[in-house]
Amino acid sequence: MNKRIKKKKAKQALQREQEKLAQELANLSPEELEALARAVKQVLKNMARTLASISEGMAAFFKDFGKS
């Protein structure tokens, strides 16, 4: 199977998955949507904290590295 066909099939599969998720999202109640939004917010907050921690660690490493 050539690259173009594989790419087309992958795009179609992604489209089907997006349509399925859109349908499921439409069926959620307002309370479920709120809970989902809170969960996503928490995940993003945790990712931001992790990135901040990593960048602080890297800054400290390179600061100490420069002293050596």
Secondary structure, DSSP 8 states (H G I E B T S, - for coil): --HHHHHHHHHHHHHHHHHHHHHHHHT--HHHHHHHHHHHHHHHHHHHHHHHHHHHHHHHHHHHHHH-
